[in-house]
Amino acid sequence: MSVRHDTHGWLVRGTIGAVAALALAGCASSSKAAPGTVTAKTLPAASAPATAASLPSADAGIEVYGNCQTPSVEPAEIVLACADYNALLESLHWTSWTATSATAVGTFVYNDCTPNCAEGHFHHVPGTRVTLTVPSRTASGQRVWSQIQESPEPPGYAAGPYHGGPQPLPKAPI
């Protein structure tokens, strides 16, 4: 679930609550208010809450192969090592998903492969920032993110050709 969805739900619930309160106030009022009765007043437009249309929306035309098989928008998990699941980003909370980049915060989980990957230990790094960039077209014309950068990269994970910088994402099922 993304921040935008939470905000949208809050706005909808708040708007419904305000409309219901005004409707009930209108039903209970008469043409003459009793002394000491407070009547509802219309708020000026400037103080009204932002509408859902004014909130940024996800660019659903760009997806990511988060599970190595099926592309999606704003996945809760992105597997970085499709062959063995030795590195992944989980519990992702998306803060933006635009035509140029997508950002999230989640937990980076990786195997230190010490003494080897079969006997290695998994480490969890909560609060990892994730950025997807470079939208690309697949052979079928679908738009998918082609690079990912996680930050911070923990000690012991920085070895390898892509660690420490953006790394490629799959552009087809693996």
C-alpha positions in Angstrom: 0.0 0.0 0.0 1.4 3.4 -0.9 1.3 6.7 0.9 -1.0 8.1 -1.8 -3.6 5.4 -1.1 -3.5 6.1 2.6 -4.0 9.9 1.9 -6.8 9.2 -0.6 -8.6 7.0 2.0 -8.3 9.7 4.6 -9.7 12.3 2.3 -12.6 10.2 1.3 -13.4 9.3 4.9 -13.1 12.9 5.9 -15.3 14.2 3.1 -17.9 11.6 3.8 -17.9 12.5 7.5 -18.2 16.2 6.7 -21.1 15.7 4.3 -22.9 13.4 6.8 -22.4 16.0 9.6 -23.8 18.8 7.4 -26.7 16.6 6.3 -27.6 15.7 9.9 -27.3 19.4 10.9 -29.6 20.3 8.0 -32.2 17.7 9.0 -32.2 18.8 12.6 -32.5 22.5 11.9 -35.7 24.5 11.5 -36.2 27.9 9.9 -35.8 29.4 13.3 -32.8 28.2 15.4 -33.3 27.9 19.1 -31.4 30.4 21.2 -27.9 29.1 21.9 -28.0 26.6 19.0 -25.0 26.5 16.7 -25.8 26.3 13.0 -23.5 24.9 10.3 -21.8 27.4 8.0 -20.4 26.8 4.6 -16.6 26.8 4.6 -14.9 29.0 2.0 -13.5 27.0 -0.9 -9.9 27.9 0.1 -10.2 25.9 3.3 -11.7 22.8 1.7 -9.4 19.7 1.6 -7.6 18.8 -1.6 -9.5 16.5 -3.9 -8.3 13.1 -4.9 -7.7 14.4 -8.4 -5.1 16.8 -7.1 -3.0 14.0 -5.5 -0.1 12.5 -7.5 -0.9 9.2 -9.1 1.1 6.1 -10.0 2.2 5.8 -13.6 0.6 2.4 -14.1 2.2 2.3 -17.6 5.6 1.4 -16.1 5.9 -1.9 -14.1 8.7 -3.9 -12.5 9.5 -7.6 -12.4 9.4 -7.7 -8.6 8.9 -11.5 -8.4 11.0 -12.3 -11.4 8.0 -13.6 -13.3 5.1 -11.1 -13.5 5.5 -7.3 -13.8 3.4 -5.1 -11.5 3.1 -1.6 -10.2 4.2 -0.8 -6.6 5.0 -4.4 -5.5 5.5 -5.2 -1.9 8.7 -7.1 -2.7 11.5 -7.0 -5.4 13.8 -9.9 -5.7 17.3 -8.9 -6.7 18.8 -12.4 -7.0 16.2 -14.3 -9.0 18.2 -17.5 -9.3 18.4 -18.1 -5.5 16.5 -15.4 -3.6 19.7 -14.5 -1.8 18.9 -10.7 -2.0 15.5 -9.0 -1.9 13.7 -5.9 -0.8 10.6 -6.6 1.2 7.8 -4.7 3.0 8.1 -1.9 0.4 6.1 1.3 1.0 6.0 3.3 -2.2 6.3 7.1 -1.8 6.3 8.0 -5.5 5.8 6.2 -8.9 6.2 8.7 -11.7 7.2 8.5 -15.4 10.9 9.1 -14.5 11.4 7.2 -11.2 9.8 5.3 -8.4 10.8 5.4 -4.7 10.1 3.3 -1.7 11.3 2.4 1.8 11.5 -1.2 2.9 13.8 -3.9 4.3 16.8 -5.1 2.4 17.4 -8.8 3.1 20.6 -10.4 1.8 22.7 -13.6 2.3 26.3 -12.8 3.3 27.3 -16.1 1.6 29.9 -16.8 4.3 31.6 -19.3 4.1 29.4 -20.0 1.1 25.8 -19.1 0.0 24.4 -22.4 1.1 25.8 -21.9 4.7 25.5 -18.1 4.7 23.4 -16.0 7.0 20.5 -13.7 6.1 20.7 -10.1 7.3 17.9 -7.6 7.4 18.4 -3.8 6.9 15.2 -1.9 7.7 14.8 1.6 6.4 16.4 0.9 3.1 15.6 3.5 0.4 14.9 2.1 -3.0 14.9 4.0 -6.3 13.8 2.5 -9.7 14.9 4.4 -12.8 15.4 4.1 -16.5 12.1 3.0 -17.9 12.7 0.7 -20.9 10.6 -1.1 -23.4 10.5 -4.9 -23.5 10.6 -6.9 -26.7 6.7 -6.8 -26.7 6.6 -3.0 -26.1 5.7 -3.1 -22.4 7.3 -0.4 -20.3 9.3 -1.7 -17.3 11.9 -0.2 -14.9 15.4 -1.4 -15.9 17.6 -0.2 -13.0 17.3 -0.2 -9.2 19.4 1.4 -6.5 19.2 0.6 -2.8 20.7 2.8 -0.1 22.4 2.2 2.2 24.3 -0.8 1.0 25.4 -2.6 4.1 29.0 -3.7 4.8 29.8 -7.1 3.3 27.2 -6.7 0.5 29.3 -4.2 -1.6 31.2 -6.9 -3.5 30.2 -7.7 -7.0 29.8 -5.9 -10.3 26.7 -3.9 -9.5 26.8 -3.4 -5.8 27.4 0.2 -4.8 25.6 1.5 -7.8 22.5 1.0 -9.8 22.0 -2.6 -10.9 19.9 -4.0 -13.7 16.4 -5.3 -13.3 14.9 -8.1 -15.4 13.0 -6.9 -18.5 11.3 -10.3 -19.1 10.4 -13.3 -16.8 13.3 -15.2 -15.4 
